Amino acid sequence: MKLLKVRTLIALFSVLLMAGIFPASAGAYSYGNANTEAVAETFKLIVSKLNADSPDWTAAKAAYAETRSEIDSHFGKDVTKELDDAFAAQDKDRVLKDWKGVLVLNLDRRFTYAEQGFENYSDTKLLLAKARATYEALKPYLSGTPAEGKLTELDQAFDKALEALGNPGLLGVGKKDPNPEAFKQNIKLIYDTIAPLFPMAGAAAGGGATLDPTASPAAHAPMAETNKTNASVTIGAIAVVVLLAALLFWRMRRRKA
């Protein structure tokens, strides 16, 4: 009985230790929702505000302001200067053209880091999902372009790129070897098809130096460290601690009885 008590105490201590560790580490690195992309969501919001019967420039500018520092960090000051000038002129066509160019830059950024970190399955899968969310925001604007007849091919290229990541499996079960060359070929096909279609307005609209969406993005870490905790892990750990404490208390009461 004494041995059982010791084992129970050890188990309780272990769970308490894990409860202290897991919340600090769970979700320490985050991309947010894998199926959404902040830049793409901002673009869609700006489109909805400026394509209204009465364009809402105040709301559109507010949406841009939310992501301006991120755009500046990722793509450089030339890009934000062009966007600033386009908004200041309240030129809807120029703003939307510039934002499509930003999405191309973002597509390049996601693909670049996915290729560089290809060996990290989970990170690369998330980056590919972010790239696809960016592509989906641009997809409606491929109508009437040379890419219009390639939509199925582009969709399949994303599927093939995902398949090329392989699968680490669970303890070796379901493991599938990655194919880096197939991955590179498919993301290149996607980017090379889309990038030339959406140049930023730049000097053509009087905004300064011409901006090339095919240029490499400014160096920036693909993931940002956060201090967010995983609530489900924390709650689960607490529940186990409470359960073990109750079991220990019950056994001790039973012994006394």
Secondary structure, DSSP 8 states (H G I E B T S, - for coil): -HHHHHHHHHHHHHHHHHHHHHHHHTTSEE-S-TT--HHHHHHHHHHHHHTSSS--HHHHHHHHHHHHHHHHHHH-HHHHHHHHHHHHTT-HHHHHHHHHHHHHHHHHHHHHHHHHTTT-HHHHHHHHHHHHHHHHHHGGGGTTSTTGGGHHHHHHHHHHHHHHT-B--BTTBT-B---HHHHHHHHHHHHHHHGGG----GGGGTSSS---TTS------SSEE-----HHHHHHHHHHHHHHHHHHHHHHHHHH-
